[in-house]
Amino acid sequence: MIKCHLSKILGEKKLKISDVSRNTGINRGTITRLYYETATRVDLEVIDALCSYLQISVGELLEQKID
């Protein structure tokens, strides 16, 4: 299972989903699905854009949870 830390990161940086969408050009629905961890697939371009915009690594955004 993949855990997405987008909600935590946006909270720490005091950013809103709408701000990230507007500034990155990523569809708001895509960001919302990542935020609430309901996304089933994500383009690598989206991950790259989010990491660049938030100035984080992929490992900080996504984590593999092993049960």
Summary of the structure (lengths in Angstrom):
residues: 67
radius of gyration: 11.0
end to end distance: 8.3
largest distance: 36.1
contacts: 157
relative contact order: 0.25
helix: 58%
strand: 9%
